[in-house]
């Protein structure tokens, strides 16, 4: 049995890995991931822009606002990635029409500053089309800085008093639970955004795994190759070989995706680019590890990562077992597509629940959902890292997942034996129930 199992597993795995499509698709995937991580460099190489080529022409009809505006924009230079304040150009008074003629698509913005009796200054922002929302807000903020500076100058306001008025209040964050800290709260918010992004490849691999098993089993059934295989090996050996080959393949595919991501970051680093631009706003990658250590999340990763990997592997096994059982009851890929719909819905629900986990803080619903076998691998890591569940909850989820796998192997194998050589859908469900009872 062991020799036949190894042989079938090897044949099934080689069929997937040693095909030209596997090589071509993965080359394209690596190129796509590296390109996405370095998308700004690619666009700049082909003449595109991420804001650094933007030319702001200031029409200063106040004769005193341009320098203030330029200084205010310089202060935002670090915030607007690649923005070059040397591109700022000031025109002579009353040349608004001449400035507008220089507008080229979204690469040129005209800012008109006029005197205003009530509000000190009135401004206009003129563009060809829409502009980047962040840049738009920075221009507005710079105009407000100009206005504040002119108000101070015109009304002889004491600068020290103005600073006191505009200085934000000091707010002390107090936690009645002494185990909670502000840095941990901040990192929980960040990780609740970042973590769902990290589990996206796992979600995609689940769908790929389910479809792959269904396609392979149905291919063998439609070509009548299943009869030849089952006449030489037991359905149990065939069933296990499909699960092993498919899971090994998915783990290999997952490793390729991970390495492709690391290669993309390496290429980005070689070109002296930071990875800040590809992360959510507010996440400073250069100090991310320090923030992780300070918040205590780094200590959690010591057990979160192994538990997550264990959940992922067990979930792959569970999804593959379910897909194999369902595929054995179908006679075509079209039939399997209908049966796999509930699996896809469950995995999609798990992914979105993981993304929305912070909104369910304290809810019993989300805690119970984390125990459910087909959802636990997606929900548990996210809930664990933001502190909504503990290690005991994760172990409960793992135990339930192991029990489900055992039940699917024990009873699912009986269904598989009946369905694998059955090419008729007539009374098939009754036969499955009878097989389980026996």
Helices and strands as residue ranges (DSSP letters): H 2-17, H 20-37, H 39-45, E 55-60, H 66-75, G 85-87, E 89-91, H 96-101, E 108-116, E 120-126, H 133-155, H 159-166, H 182-198, H 200-222, H 225-230, H 235-270, G 276-278, G 285-287, H 288-295, H 297-328, H 333-355, G 357-360, H 364-369, H 373-385, H 391-419, H 428-437
